[in-house]
Amino acid sequence: MIEVKNLVRTFNSGDRTIKPVNDVSFELEQGTLASIVGKSGSGKSTLLSLLGALDKPTSGDVAVNGVSLASMPDAKLTQYRRRDIGFVFQQFNLIPNLSAVDNVMLPMEFAGMRKAARLQRAKELLEQVQLVPEKHDRRINRLSGGEQQRVAIARALANEPKLILADEPTGNLDEQTGDHIIELLSALCRDHNTTILVVTHDRALANKTDRRFRLQQGRLTEEPVRNRATAAAAPV
């Protein structure tokens, strides 16, 4: 369960106060695939940073399974980011001179897992995201954009996080590859009971989520989503 309560983030710009996140509250049950849509500059990435403990709110709180982030000391927040959260980015944020399997192993190394165990889990995760075995040992810079995003999703799953935060995960992909990534995210929610929150401009992705929110001038509202069979026709 993810609980967001009266979340506010303000920035000062000269004599102006900007609120990209303005009194945002919502809850997500475990295993939900949700999306946040909105114009560029509406505060979507700021909200994602607050949920992932990459930034601290001006006021309000985020709680994961009843544990408040606001009350966590910095050391605990670091542990939370490493073990409870998985991040997926539009630019992939992989290490280009490492292989696919080495990139997936990194979060497990930081978590203290033994090398043999993390190697086995990394290979299993790459298979789950349908990266063919002969590409597991290829360097990232020798993989296509869609393959790199699959590696990024596998890396996000490495430490079995409660929540995956994805910032424009299909933004750099062609339509067909983006569709595959959408189906992959849906399968992860279904098969692993993972909660996934996606910030996106991708109409097809937003319309296939269980819940859809819109962020506008810092305010969050929920929008209806049609069932999966007819979602592709629904506007964003």
Backbone torsions as a table, in degrees:
resi	resn	phi	psi	omega
1	MET	NA	126.6	174.4
2	ILE	-107.8	124.3	179.8
3	GLU	-121.1	121.9	178.0
4	VAL	-113.2	124.1	-173.0
5	LYS	-124.9	112.5	171.5
6	ASN	49.1	46.3	-174.8
7	LEU	-75.9	130.1	179.3
8	VAL	-133.6	135.3	171.5
9	ARG	-133.7	121.4	-179.6
10	THR	-117.1	149.7	173.9
11	PHE	-130.5	145.2	175.5
12	ASN	-98.1	129.8	177.4
13	SER	-129.0	96.7	-173.4
14	GLY	65.0	-123.8	179.0
15	ASP	-97.0	11.5	-179.7
16	ARG	-105.8	148.2	172.1
17	THR	-111.7	122.8	-177.9
18	ILE	-106.3	136.1	179.2
19	LYS	-121.3	85.4	177.6
20	PRO	-68.5	-22.9	173.7
21	VAL	-127.6	116.8	-168.2
22	ASN	-129.8	94.8	176.1
23	ASP	59.9	54.3	-178.7
24	VAL	-91.4	129.7	176.7
25	SER	-138.2	134.9	172.4
26	PHE	-167.9	166.7	176.8
27	GLU	-130.4	145.5	174.0
28	LEU	-128.9	125.2	175.2
29	GLU	-71.9	153.8	177.8
30	GLN	-59.4	137.4	178.7
31	GLY	86.8	11.9	179.8
32	THR	-90.9	138.5	169.6
33	LEU	-103.6	113.7	-175.9
34	ALA	-125.6	155.9	179.1
35	SER	-131.3	152.7	172.6
36	ILE	-122.7	123.2	177.9
37	VAL	-114.3	163.2	179.8
38	GLY	159.2	163.8	-178.5
39	LYS	-68.4	159.6	173.8
40	SER	-58.1	135.9	-179.0
41	GLY	84.3	6.1	-177.9
42	SER	-82.0	-7.8	178.0
43	GLY	107.4	7.0	-174.9
44	LYS	-62.8	-48.3	-178.6
45	SER	-68.2	-33.8	175.9
46	THR	-62.3	-44.4	178.7
47	LEU	-61.5	-42.4	179.2
48	LEU	-62.3	-39.8	178.3
49	SER	-63.9	-36.1	177.8
50	LEU	-68.4	-41.6	179.9
51	LEU	-66.3	-32.4	-179.0
52	GLY	-90.3	6.9	179.8
53	ALA	60.7	26.9	172.2
54	LEU	-85.7	-13.9	178.6
55	ASP	-145.1	158.5	-179.8
56	LYS	-110.7	139.3	-179.3
57	PRO	-72.3	156.0	172.0
58	THR	-70.2	-37.6	174.1
59	SER	-157.2	169.4	-176.7
60	GLY	88.6	-176.7	-173.6
61	ASP	-152.9	157.2	171.3
62	VAL	-122.1	131.9	177.9
63	ALA	-125.0	134.1	177.2
64	VAL	-115.2	116.5	-175.8
65	ASN	50.4	42.5	175.2
66	GLY	84.5	-3.5	-178.9
67	VAL	-99.4	120.8	-176.4
68	SER	-78.5	130.9	175.3
69	LEU	-72.5	-32.0	-177.2
70	ALA	-62.3	-30.1	-177.4
71	SER	-89.7	-3.3	-176.9
72	MET	-81.4	133.1	170.1
73	PRO	-69.5	165.4	-174.7
74	ASP	-56.7	-39.3	-179.3
75	ALA	-62.9	-38.9	178.5
76	LYS	-70.4	-35.5	177.8
77	LEU	-64.6	-38.6	176.4
78	THR	-62.0	-43.3	178.3
79	GLN	-64.5	-39.5	177.3
80	TYR	-59.9	-46.5	179.9
81	ARG	-62.5	-36.3	-176.9
82	ARG	-77.2	-35.4	-169.6
83	ARG	-109.4	-29.1	-172.6
84	ASP	-106.4	-13.5	-175.5
85	ILE	-123.9	138.1	169.7
86	GLY	-117.4	137.3	-178.0
87	PHE	-113.6	137.5	173.4
88	VAL	-129.3	129.4	-174.4
89	PHE	-119.8	157.4	177.6
90	GLN	-60.6	-38.1	-178.0
91	GLN	-89.9	9.9	175.7
92	PHE	72.3	-43.6	178.7
93	ASN	55.4	38.0	175.1
94	LEU	-92.8	162.8	178.5
95	ILE	-89.9	111.3	-167.8
96	PRO	-65.7	-28.3	-177.6
97	ASN	-90.9	6.3	173.9
98	LEU	-104.6	158.0	177.5
99	SER	-74.6	168.6	176.9
100	ALA	-58.5	-47.7	-176.8
101	VAL	-66.4	-35.7	178.7
102	ASP	-67.1	-37.5	177.2
103	ASN	-62.2	-40.9	-179.4
104	VAL	-70.9	-29.8	-179.3
105	MET	-72.9	-24.8	-172.6
106	LEU	-55.0	-50.4	-179.4
107	PRO	-60.6	-32.4	179.1
108	MET	-71.9	-32.5	175.6
109	GLU	-64.7	-44.2	178.1
110	PHE	-62.8	-29.2	179.4
111	ALA	-83.0	-3.8	175.9
112	GLY	88.4	15.4	179.1
113	MET	-74.0	144.8	178.7
114	ARG	-64.9	151.3	-172.7
115	LYS	-60.4	-45.3	-177.7
116	ALA	-62.3	-39.2	-179.2
117	ALA	-69.5	-41.5	-178.6
118	ARG	-72.6	-30.3	175.8
119	LEU	-66.0	-44.6	179.7
120	GLN	-63.6	-43.9	-178.9
121	ARG	-67.1	-38.9	179.7
122	ALA	-60.9	-43.0	179.1
123	LYS	-65.7	-39.6	178.4
124	GLU	-63.7	-41.3	-179.7
125	LEU	-67.2	-39.6	178.2
126	LEU	-64.7	-34.5	175.3
127	GLU	-67.9	-38.9	179.7
128	GLN	-62.9	-35.2	179.4
129	VAL	-90.2	10.1	170.8
130	GLN	65.6	39.0	167.4
131	LEU	-92.5	121.3	-172.7
132	VAL	-62.3	143.5	-173.6
133	PRO	-54.8	-34.1	-177.9
134	GLU	-68.3	-9.7	178.2
135	LYS	-103.8	-0.6	-178.8
136	HIS	-61.6	-35.3	-176.8
137	ASP	-97.0	6.5	177.0
138	ARG	-78.9	145.4	174.5
139	ARG	-66.1	150.4	-176.9
140	ILE	-57.0	-38.6	-177.0
141	ASN	-71.7	-0.4	175.5
142	ARG	-107.4	9.9	179.2
143	LEU	-108.3	153.3	176.8
144	SER	-71.9	169.2	178.8
145	GLY	-59.7	-42.8	179.0
146	GLY	-64.9	-38.7	178.3
147	GLU	-67.2	-39.0	178.2
148	GLN	-64.7	-38.3	178.5
149	GLN	-67.2	-34.4	175.5
150	ARG	-63.0	-41.8	177.2
151	VAL	-63.0	-41.5	179.7
152	ALA	-62.5	-38.6	178.3
153	ILE	-69.1	-40.9	176.6
154	ALA	-60.4	-42.4	178.0
155	ARG	-62.0	-40.2	179.5
156	ALA	-62.2	-28.6	-179.0
157	LEU	-86.3	-6.1	-167.1
158	ALA	-52.9	-45.5	-175.5
159	ASN	-101.5	25.3	177.8
160	GLU	51.2	58.6	-175.9
161	PRO	-69.1	154.9	174.4
162	LYS	-75.4	-27.5	-172.2
163	LEU	-140.5	133.4	171.7
164	ILE	-112.6	128.4	177.8
165	LEU	-108.9	121.4	-175.0
166	ALA	-121.1	120.1	-178.5
167	ASP	-102.7	103.8	-179.3
168	GLU	51.3	56.4	-174.2
169	PRO	-67.1	-17.1	178.5
170	THR	-110.9	7.6	-172.2
171	GLY	-63.8	-29.9	-178.3
172	ASN	-104.2	16.3	-173.4
173	LEU	-115.9	153.1	174.1
174	ASP	-71.6	168.3	-172.4
175	GLU	-59.4	-44.3	-177.4
176	GLN	-66.2	-44.5	178.8
177	THR	-65.5	-38.2	177.2
178	GLY	-61.0	-38.7	177.2
179	ASP	-61.3	-40.2	178.7
180	HIS	-63.8	-40.5	179.6
181	ILE	-66.3	-39.1	176.7
182	ILE	-59.3	-47.5	179.6
183	GLU	-63.2	-36.1	178.6
184	LEU	-64.8	-44.6	178.6
185	LEU	-62.9	-40.7	177.9
186	SER	-61.9	-41.4	-179.5
187	ALA	-66.5	-36.1	179.5
188	LEU	-63.9	-42.0	176.2
189	CYS	-60.6	-44.9	-175.2
190	ARG	-70.5	-44.9	-171.7
191	ASP	-87.4	-27.9	-175.9
192	HIS	-112.3	-1.9	-177.0
193	ASN	55.2	37.3	179.8
194	THR	-91.9	137.2	173.6
195	THR	-85.2	129.3	-179.3
196	ILE	-127.7	127.3	176.6
197	LEU	-118.1	121.8	-173.4
198	VAL	-115.4	127.9	167.7
199	VAL	-93.5	127.1	-172.0
200	THR	-154.6	152.5	165.5
201	HIS	-104.0	0.1	-173.8
202	ASP	-80.8	109.9	-177.9
203	ARG	-58.8	-43.1	-178.1
204	ALA	-63.0	-40.9	179.6
205	LEU	-66.9	-49.5	-178.0
206	ALA	-59.4	-37.1	-177.1
207	ASN	-77.5	-9.1	178.9
208	LYS	-105.3	8.3	177.9
209	THR	-89.0	161.1	-180.0
210	ASP	-69.9	-37.2	179.3
211	ARG	-136.9	145.9	-178.1
212	ARG	-132.8	130.5	179.1
213	PHE	-117.8	154.0	173.8
214	ARG	-121.6	130.7	177.0
215	LEU	-107.2	122.0	-177.0
216	GLN	-139.3	119.3	-177.9
217	GLN	51.6	41.4	176.1
218	GLY	83.4	-8.1	-177.7
219	ARG	-101.7	137.6	-177.9
220	LEU	-106.8	130.8	174.1
221	THR	-130.1	149.6	178.1
222	GLU	-95.3	140.2	180.0
223	GLU	-115.2	150.5	178.1
224	PRO	-68.8	145.1	175.6
225	VAL	-121.5	130.8	177.0
226	ARG	-72.1	166.8	178.4
227	ASN	-64.0	161.2	-171.3
228	ARG	-59.1	-28.9	-176.2
229	ALA	-69.1	-29.3	-176.9
230	THR	-115.3	5.3	-172.9
231	ALA	-61.2	-33.5	-174.3
232	ALA	-60.9	-24.1	-178.0
233	ALA	-87.8	-9.7	-174.5
234	ALA	-79.8	138.7	-179.2
235	PRO	-77.7	154.7	172.9
236	VAL	-100.5	NA	NA
